[in-house]
């Protein structure tokens, strides 16, 4: 049954160093379709890493919905945040676009792995997604973003995404991608062409200062782009998420 009105929902997660080489998560809250869950204790994590999984408690985002997630990884903490399933953007009862706003903050000597599932743009949907990241100078980040334009055999809706990353008060990356019904030129050869999935992996790591990445084409459908920061961006195209996801690796896996 369709919902009578649009949903306003928010989730907040804060990870802190526990003083014993691990990570505690003192704040995990969510409402509506956003239900974060601690799925691995700090003691069981990789090198003191805690894991939080975002579970979808109801269908969202639909047209008109307003969803927001705020994640803070305090100094010295390590957090992996992922999702139990893909995010499916669906049409709502009105003409309003849905909004999904993500804000990530990573402190000194902290490490965040932001690994959400793919965002799928169903026919007739309209979604604007923003991801804003603020990094301390010694912070580390691994961020993936996979977009799938349409379910099997259907045209996509309108999907606009913007990723902005600031490091030590300076902009490291600011980019926007506008795709689907009504977006000019999105399926031209200069953008996605015939491909219906696009993914990115952004790695920010102070160690890249001593060993910077080199531009490369690890496969016919993936490119490695070094960024100032120090950081590296891996971008891949494919027919679907299954084709794109294996290409989002750093260091990249050479094509066979």
C-alpha positions as a printed NumPy array, in Angstrom:
array([[  0.   ,   0.   ,   0.   ],
       [  1.359,   3.475,  -0.795],
       [  2.101,   5.729,   2.125],
       [ -0.144,   8.689,   2.76 ],
       [  2.697,  11.184,   3.09 ],
       [  6.398,  11.648,   2.583],
       [  8.819,  10.411,   5.239],
       [ 11.294,  12.508,   7.213],
       [ 13.928,  10.293,   8.817],
       [ 17.461,  10.584,  10.162],
       [ 20.181,   8.301,  11.505],
       [ 23.259,   9.151,  13.575],
       [ 26.321,   7.058,  14.351],
       [ 29.352,   8.071,  16.423],
       [ 32.461,   5.898,  16.849],
       [ 35.192,   6.623,  19.421],
       [ 38.49 ,   5.027,  20.406],
       [ 37.949,   2.888,  23.518],
       [ 41.453,   3.42 ,  24.945],
       [ 42.341,  -0.283,  24.56 ],
       [ 43.147,  -0.331,  20.859],
       [ 39.543,  -0.89 ,  19.823],
       [ 36.517,   1.163,  18.872],
       [ 33.283,   1.787,  20.741],
       [ 30.061,   3.043,  19.19 ],
       [ 28.268,   5.013,  21.913],
       [ 25.662,   6.501,  19.581],
       [ 23.557,   4.514,  17.12 ],
       [ 20.155,   5.971,  16.372],
       [ 17.715,   5.887,  13.49 ],
       [ 14.103,   6.455,  12.572],
       [ 11.676,   5.41 ,   9.851],
       [ 13.48 ,   3.477,   7.098],
       [ 16.944,   4.149,   8.561],
       [ 17.863,   1.493,  11.115],
       [ 21.621,   1.244,  11.834],
       [ 22.722,  -1.844,  13.782],
       [ 26.029,  -2.761,  15.411],
       [ 26.955,  -5.959,  13.579],
       [ 30.481,  -6.538,  14.834],
       [ 31.924,  -5.601,  18.186],
       [ 35.155,  -3.61 ,  18.302],
       [ 37.101,  -6.558,  19.715],
       [ 36.096,  -8.687,  16.697],
       [ 36.866,  -6.058,  14.088],
       [ 39.853,  -5.684,  11.799],
       [ 42.59 ,  -3.934,  13.797],
       [ 40.155,  -2.496,  16.305],
       [ 37.464,  -1.689,  13.738],
       [ 33.782,  -1.552,  14.667],
       [ 31.104,  -2.364,  12.098],
       [ 27.666,  -0.821,  11.735],
       [ 25.168,  -2.017,   9.109],
       [ 22.296,   0.1  ,   7.844],
       [ 19.128,  -1.982,   7.645],
       [ 16.147,  -0.748,   5.609],
       [ 13.101,  -0.865,   7.865],
       [ 10.656,   0.17 ,   5.096],
       [ 10.611,   1.126,   1.417],
       [ 12.523,   4.367,   0.842],
       [ 13.354,   6.736,  -0.643],
       [ 10.09 ,   7.506,  -2.41 ],
       [  9.303,  10.805,  -4.067],
       [  9.137,  13.566,  -1.485],
       [ 11.031,  11.675,   1.227],
       [ 13.786,  13.451,   3.153],
       [ 16.432,  11.113,   4.55 ],
       [ 19.664,  12.068,   6.319],
       [ 22.587,  10.17 ,   7.847],
       [ 25.333,  11.676,   9.995],
       [ 28.407,   9.605,  10.868],
       [ 31.257,  10.791,  13.092],
       [ 34.471,   8.838,  13.604],
       [ 36.351,  10.507,  16.414],
       [ 40.138,  10.647,  16.806],
       [ 41.804,   7.228,  16.74 ],
       [ 38.623,   5.263,  16.037],
       [ 38.023,   2.852,  13.154],
       [ 34.592,   2.22 ,  11.665],
       [ 33.211,   0.206,   8.795],
       [ 29.69 ,   1.229,   7.821],
       [ 27.827,  -0.769,   5.214],
       [ 24.268,  -1.698,   4.241],
       [ 22.249,  -4.891,   4.314],
       [ 20.794,  -4.249,   0.85 ],
       [ 20.715,  -1.834,  -2.043],
       [ 18.864,   1.481,  -1.825],
       [ 15.935,   1.48 ,  -4.257],
       [ 14.62 ,   4.893,  -5.313],
       [ 10.928,   4.618,  -6.237],
       [  8.37 ,   7.1  ,  -7.537],
       [  6.118,   8.761,  -4.971],
       [  2.541,   9.924,  -5.17 ],
       [  3.512,  13.48 ,  -6.118],
       [  6.082,  15.188,  -8.298],
       [  8.597,  16.066,  -5.571],
       [ 12.046,  14.534,  -5.717],
       [ 13.336,  12.544,  -2.76 ],
       [ 16.467,  13.725,  -0.943],
       [ 19.113,  11.587,   0.696],
       [ 21.812,  13.599,   2.491],
       [ 24.884,  11.952,   4.035],
       [ 27.437,  13.748,   6.21 ],
       [ 30.654,  11.989,   7.25 ],
       [ 33.266,  13.417,   9.641],
       [ 36.583,  11.64 ,  10.319],
       [ 38.993,  12.869,  13.003],
       [ 42.741,  12.699,  13.501],
       [ 44.262,   9.218,  13.064],
       [ 40.737,   7.865,  12.494],
       [ 39.622,   5.571,   9.663],
       [ 36.204,   5.269,   8.031],
       [ 35.202,   2.665,   5.486],
       [ 31.911,   3.878,   3.993],
       [ 30.61 ,   0.947,   1.944],
       [ 26.885,   1.386,   1.249],
       [ 25.035,  -0.847,  -1.165],
       [ 24.204,   0.313,  -4.705],
       [ 21.615,   3.021,  -5.318],
       [ 19.073,   1.804,  -7.898],
       [ 17.075,   4.411,  -9.804],
       [ 13.72 ,   2.829, -10.722],
       [ 11.599,   4.125, -13.573],
       [  9.631,   7.227, -12.618],
       [ 11.686,   7.979,  -9.517],
       [ 13.458,  11.253,  -8.727],
       [ 16.281,  11.294,  -6.198],
       [ 18.878,  13.878,  -5.224],
       [ 21.697,  12.406,  -3.133],
       [ 24.484,  14.395,  -1.497],
       [ 27.503,  13.04 ,   0.36 ],
       [ 29.595,  15.56 ,   2.283],
       [ 32.858,  14.414,   3.913],
       [ 35.126,  16.333,   6.291],
       [ 38.54 ,  14.805,   6.991],
       [ 41.227,  15.746,   9.488],
       [ 44.782,  15.912,   8.029],
       [ 45.701,  12.422,   9.308],
       [ 42.301,  10.802,   8.675],
       [ 41.857,   7.824,   6.37 ],
       [ 38.836,   7.167,   4.166],
       [ 37.626,   4.386,   1.91 ],
       [ 34.379,   5.363,   0.196],
       [ 32.421,   3.513,  -2.469],
       [ 29.491,   4.74 ,  -4.506],
       [ 27.66 ,   2.533,  -7.024],
       [ 24.701,   3.802,  -9.066],
       [ 22.442,   1.526, -11.124],
       [ 20.191,   3.208, -13.667],
       [ 16.963,   1.225, -13.831],
       [ 15.976,  -2.247, -12.794],
       [ 16.229,  -5.08 , -15.302],
       [ 14.532,  -4.147, -18.55 ],
       [ 13.327,  -0.672, -17.509],
       [ 14.406,   2.902, -18.089],
       [ 15.891,   4.766, -15.11 ],
       [ 14.353,   7.596, -13.178],
       [ 16.167,  10.874, -12.539],
       [ 19.166,  10.503, -10.254],
       [ 21.411,  13.402,  -9.277],
       [ 24.351,  12.767,  -6.961],
       [ 26.956,  15.101,  -5.534],
       [ 30.092,  14.133,  -3.633],
       [ 32.107,  16.789,  -1.792],
       [ 35.211,  15.914,   0.233],
       [ 37.14 ,  18.44 ,   2.313],
       [ 40.488,  17.57 ,   3.9  ],
       [ 42.158,  19.813,   6.462],
       [ 39.811,  22.627,   5.49 ],
       [ 40.545,  22.41 ,   1.748],
       [ 38.379,  20.882,  -0.966],
       [ 39.798,  17.59 ,  -2.207],
       [ 36.941,  16.554,  -4.51 ],
       [ 33.661,  18.165,  -5.561],
       [ 31.714,  16.492,  -8.325],
       [ 28.134,  16.027,  -9.497],
       [ 26.552,  13.456, -11.813],
       [ 23.071,  13.944, -13.27 ],
       [ 21.541,  10.91 , -14.98 ],
       [ 18.277,   9.479, -16.212],
       [ 15.014,  10.889, -17.527],
       [ 15.369,  14.595, -18.26 ],
       [ 19.129,  14.866, -17.676],
       [ 20.741,  16.181, -20.89 ],
       [ 23.486,  14.084, -22.435],
       [ 23.783,  11.531, -19.62 ],
       [ 23.783,   8.592, -22.073],
       [ 26.147,  10.207, -24.562],
       [ 29.587,   8.819, -25.255],
       [ 31.049,  11.591, -23.098],
       [ 29.216,  10.387, -19.972],
       [ 27.85 ,   6.823, -19.585],
       [ 27.078,   5.814, -23.154],
       [ 25.302,   2.428, -23.211],
       [ 26.343,   1.543, -19.667],
       [ 23.709,   1.45 , -16.948],
       [ 25.927,   1.274, -13.867],
       [ 28.733,   3.509, -12.648],
       [ 30.838,   3.148,  -9.537],
       [ 33.591,   4.984,  -7.703],
       [ 36.089,   4.154,  -5.019],
       [ 37.759,   7.054,  -3.246],
       [ 40.767,   6.307,  -1.033],
       [ 42.326,   9.031,   1.1  ],
       [ 45.452,   7.884,   2.93 ],
       [ 48.396,   9.966,   4.247],
       [ 50.713,   7.127,   3.194],
       [ 50.036,   8.046,  -0.436],
       [ 52.194,  11.136,   0.095],
       [ 55.287,   8.936,   0.036],
       [ 53.962,   6.522,  -2.584],
       [ 51.531,   8.454,  -4.802],
       [ 49.239,   6.683,  -7.225],
       [ 49.86 ,   6.791, -10.968],
       [ 47.147,   7.317, -13.601],
       [ 46.232,   4.007, -15.17 ],
       [ 43.587,   1.957, -16.987],
       [ 43.448,  -1.326, -15.042],
       [ 40.653,  -2.579, -17.338],
       [ 38.786,  -1.326, -20.435],
       [ 36.014,  -0.012, -18.182],
       [ 37.955,   1.41 , -15.226],
       [ 40.329,   4.32 , -14.696],
       [ 42.6  ,   5.287, -11.804],
       [ 42.913,   9.042, -11.183],
       [ 45.366,  10.406,  -8.571],
       [ 44.091,  13.379,  -6.555],
       [ 45.816,  15.955,  -4.434],
       [ 45.351,  15.161,  -0.801],
       [ 46.892,  12.5  ,  -0.951],
       [ 44.117,  10.448,  -2.538],
       [ 43.144,   8.273,  -5.477],
       [ 39.844,   7.844,  -7.31 ],
       [ 38.898,   4.645,  -9.145],
       [ 35.941,   4.978, -11.544],
       [ 34.277,   2.102, -13.395],
       [ 31.396,   1.558, -15.826],
       [ 29.413,  -1.579, -16.558],
       [ 26.1  ,  -3.165, -17.396],
       [ 25.111,  -3.579, -13.737],
       [ 26.435,  -3.52 , -10.18 ],
       [ 27.86 ,  -7.034, -10.512],
       [ 30.06 ,  -5.855, -13.37 ],
       [ 31.176,  -2.622, -11.702],
       [ 31.837,  -3.661,  -8.1  ],
       [ 34.82 ,  -5.995,  -8.772],
       [ 36.594,  -3.132, -10.562],
       [ 36.481,  -0.872,  -7.492],
       [ 39.729,  -2.028,  -5.876],
       [ 42.832,  -0.294,  -4.625],
       [ 45.426,  -1.265,  -5.568],
       [ 43.502,  -2.259,  -8.708],
       [ 43.378,  -5.805, -10.011],
       [ 44.83 ,  -5.828, -13.542],
       [ 42.553,  -7.096, -16.305],
       [ 43.273, -10.654, -17.402]])
